[in-house]
Amino acid sequence: MAEKLLEGKIGIITGALDENSIAWKTALKAKEQGARFVLTNAPIAMRMGSIQTLAEQCETIVIPADATSLADIEKLYAEAKAYLGGDFDFILHSIGMSPNIRKGRSYGDLNYDWAMKSYDVSAISFHKMMQVAEKMDVMKTWGSIVGLSYIAAQRVYPFYTDMADAKALLESIARGYGYRFGKAKKVRVNTISQSPTKTTAGTGIGGFDSFFNFADQISPLGNASAEACAEYIITLFSDFTRMVTMQNLFHDGGYSHTGISEEIMEAFGTK
Ligand SMILES: NC(=O)c1ccc[n+]([C@@H]2O[C@H](COP(=O)([O-])OP(=O)(O)OC[C@H]3O[C@@H](n4cnc5c(N)ncnc54)[C@H](O)[C@@H]3O)[C@@H](O)[C@H]2O)c1
């Protein structure tokens, strides 16, 4: 039988809400590849989602934690460590939410209290999870931490409003903490910039179908699915990517480096 990529590794997977979630697919792949882990999500997601079903499939437990709360993160790490019996090899941050997007506020009409919430939930929580991990010293040497981003961090996608700024901050935190954690404990930190994906967070964005279809047409390989993203995450948790850190890694079927496709040229015709 082929070697399992995550055999003997233990960790934490945030953000599995329902079976479409990138984190949900990642949990199933991580289990398949021999990892043990705990699942966590915001207390409200316990009521909305079906995470207990996933926990049963993965033979693990769910520890509720609001990723913006330092106390919740501390409790999560302490309980996860006790349950798993050791320090962590990997942490997946798969968390995003913007009240401004949810309530349809445009970039020129942001509610700033909500914008702060978007930044806290979608980006600063990444820093909080790493700072608490460092202070509690719960990461193993050569561990791997991954966050999920979107290309709106580099280019303008008008409908993405304050989430674009949150993703730019998330990617910056990956570089800043990647340097720090690399020096301190050889822990690597990366973000994956994923194609538009049909999940609760993704489809909540105005015009989702248009930019999903556009990206699918532009990308030579087509859009990357949530399942393919999960597979990429597993490689980043594995020992085969030990020297990759502080990167934002595009996982988008070639979209980010394609100027135009024949299909789009045809659709616009000639003058
Ligand atoms: N879907 C896409 O098109 C797409 C593209 C690129 C990147 N991403 C990113 O992928 C990540 C996962 O999103 P998804 O697409 O799987 O959608 P999803 O809606 O399934 O997952 C988002 C998760 O964030 C959790 N969350 C929200 N607030 C939280 C809090 N305070 N504490 C803890 N958890 C909280 C939600 O409960 C949910 O499980 C997000 O960072 C998202 O921005 C998504």
The ligand as an SDF file (V2000), in Angstrom:
LIG
                    3D

 44 48  0  0  0  0  0  0  0  0999 V2000
  -15.3860   29.8990   -1.6860 N   0  0  0  0  0  0  0  0  0  0  0  0
  -14.5530   30.6430   -2.3870 C   0  0  0  0  0  0  0  0  0  0  0  0
  -14.8400   31.0740   -3.5110 O   0  0  0  0  0  0  0  0  0  0  0  0
  -13.1980   30.9560   -1.8010 C   0  0  0  0  0  0  0  0  0  0  0  0
  -12.1540   31.3670   -2.6640 C   0  0  0  0  0  0  0  0  0  0  0  0
  -10.9230   31.6860   -2.0980 C   0  0  0  0  0  0  0  0  0  0  0  0
  -10.7420   31.6010   -0.7210 C   0  0  0  0  0  0  0  0  0  0  0  0
  -11.7870   31.1890    0.0970 N   0  0  0  0  0  0  0  0  0  0  0  0
  -11.5740   31.1440    1.5320 C   0  0  0  0  0  0  0  0  0  0  0  0
  -11.6500   29.8200    1.9850 O   0  0  0  0  0  0  0  0  0  0  0  0
  -11.9380   29.8380    3.3960 C   0  0  0  0  0  0  0  0  0  0  0  0
  -13.0410   28.8270    3.7000 C   0  0  0  0  0  0  0  0  0  0  0  0
  -14.2540   29.2520    3.1330 O   0  0  0  0  0  0  0  0  0  0  0  0
  -15.2350   28.2800    2.3310 P   0  0  0  0  0  0  0  0  0  0  0  0
  -15.2800   28.8030    0.9380 O   0  0  0  0  0  0  0  0  0  0  0  0
  -14.9080   26.8730    2.5810 O   0  0  0  0  0  0  0  0  0  0  0  0
  -16.6600   28.6710    2.9650 O   0  0  0  0  0  0  0  0  0  0  0  0
  -17.4440   28.1860    4.2800 P   0  0  0  0  0  0  0  0  0  0  0  0
  -18.5500   29.1540    4.4420 O   0  0  0  0  0  0  0  0  0  0  0  0
  -17.7950   26.7490    4.1550 O   0  0  0  0  0  0  0  0  0  0  0  0
  -16.3650   28.3610    5.4480 O   0  0  0  0  0  0  0  0  0  0  0  0
  -16.1550   29.5740    6.1660 C   0  0  0  0  0  0  0  0  0  0  0  0
  -16.0570   29.1710    7.6180 C   0  0  0  0  0  0  0  0  0  0  0  0
  -15.6920   30.2810    8.4680 O   0  0  0  0  0  0  0  0  0  0  0  0
  -16.2970   29.9870    9.7320 C   0  0  0  0  0  0  0  0  0  0  0  0
  -16.2820   31.1570   10.6130 N   0  0  0  0  0  0  0  0  0  0  0  0
  -16.8970   32.3650   10.4110 C   0  0  0  0  0  0  0  0  0  0  0  0
  -16.7000   33.1450   11.4850 N   0  0  0  0  0  0  0  0  0  0  0  0
  -15.9280   32.4490   12.3720 C   0  0  0  0  0  0  0  0  0  0  0  0
  -15.3960   32.7310   13.6610 C   0  0  0  0  0  0  0  0  0  0  0  0
  -15.5920   33.9180   14.2640 N   0  0  0  0  0  0  0  0  0  0  0  0
  -14.6590   31.7750   14.2900 N   0  0  0  0  0  0  0  0  0  0  0  0
  -14.4450   30.5610   13.6940 C   0  0  0  0  0  0  0  0  0  0  0  0
  -14.9280   30.2370   12.4750 N   0  0  0  0  0  0  0  0  0  0  0  0
  -15.6710   31.1770   11.8160 C   0  0  0  0  0  0  0  0  0  0  0  0
  -17.7060   29.5910    9.3070 C   0  0  0  0  0  0  0  0  0  0  0  0
  -18.4680   29.0120   10.3550 O   0  0  0  0  0  0  0  0  0  0  0  0
  -17.4010   28.6420    8.1720 C   0  0  0  0  0  0  0  0  0  0  0  0
  -17.2330   27.3250    8.6370 O   0  0  0  0  0  0  0  0  0  0  0  0
  -12.2760   31.2860    3.7360 C   0  0  0  0  0  0  0  0  0  0  0  0
  -11.1220   31.9300    4.2580 O   0  0  0  0  0  0  0  0  0  0  0  0
  -12.6080   31.8600    2.3830 C   0  0  0  0  0  0  0  0  0  0  0  0
  -12.4770   33.2710    2.3140 O   0  0  0  0  0  0  0  0  0  0  0  0
  -12.9860   30.8560   -0.4310 C   0  0  0  0  0  0  0  0  0  0  0  0
  1  2  1  0
  2  3  2  0
  2  4  1  0
  4  5  1  0
  4 44  2  0
  5  6  2  0
  6  7  1  0
  7  8  2  0
  8  9  1  0
  8 44  1  0
  9 10  1  0
  9 42  1  0
 10 11  1  0
 11 12  1  0
 11 40  1  0
 12 13  1  0
 13 14  1  0
 14 15  2  0
 14 16  1  0
 14 17  1  0
 17 18  1  0
 18 19  2  0
 18 20  1  0
 18 21  1  0
 21 22  1  0
 22 23  1  0
 23 24  1  0
 23 38  1  0
 24 25  1  0
 25 26  1  0
 25 36  1  0
 26 27  1  0
 26 35  1  0
 27 28  2  0
 28 29  1  0
 29 30  1  0
 29 35  2  0
 30 31  1  0
 30 32  2  0
 32 33  1  0
 33 34  2  0
 34 35  1  0
 36 37  1  0
 36 38  1  0
 38 39  1  0
 40 41  1  0
 40 42  1  0
 42 43  1  0
M  CHG  2   8   1  16  -1
M  END
$$$$
